[in-house]
Amino acid sequence: MTNDLPPRRPFSVRARLLSVTGVVVVASLLIWHAQVIDLLSFDSDADKQPVVAGGPNGSPPPAPPTRKPVRKTAAPVETPTSESKPKKTPSPEATKSSRNEEKTQYSEESIEGLGPVLRGRLRKAMAVAKAQGVPMRINSGRRSATKQQRLFDEALQKYGSYKAAIRWVLPPDKSEHVHGRAVDIAPQPAMAWLERVGWKYGICRVYENEPWHFEALRAPGRKCPPLQTSSAAELG
């Protein structure tokens, strides 16, 4: 039995072990310290990112859809159109004049422009006159209100007063020519023939100063009334 002790390890080996142990301890402390900081850091960038599930086969998760801002548009302003504008109502005079203008689609010399009563009677009289060798034509039948007004204005200028003018030309609202109920006959032999036998057809001469002016005043076969001095007599 001996008192010899086992040989001691060299100092360098013990130092190495202590160094390795210290490194491990320090590394553990650093990792723990970093985890503590992550837990206490509430405003970190990682916390600000939304938590989304990963894509298939480990692909990156799809980006969250972005919403486009909705623009508020102002309510459309209604602009007035031609249909919404109130229509102007024509005056009775304008309506009457336009109707008269529509009736003057035939010329003044046409028998078709006359009213139905005078037209039918005059057609028969003209046929008989032609058979008897009397030439007859219409010098002026239906007139437009516009022309009648022009003729009346010319008469006013020529004769110098309303009373003198209406002896020859009446204003549109008084004239039977505007309504197709009067006719001026030509030439002079036809005037004389129609004055003499016109009553048989219901056609009569009206004024003393106008041997060419005829109207349907009586039923056929009845004598015509006495002549008036002029058209002014009708207006009193």
PyMOL commands that set and color helices and strands:
alter all, ss='L'
color gray80, all
select helices_A, chain A and resi 11-40+45-48+56-58+92-103+111-113+116-131+145-159+162-165+188-201+231-235
alter helices_A, ss='H'
color red, helices_A
select strands_A, chain A and resi 137-140+182-186+204-207+210-215
alter strands_A, ss='S'
color yellow, strands_A
deselect
rebuild
show_as cartoon
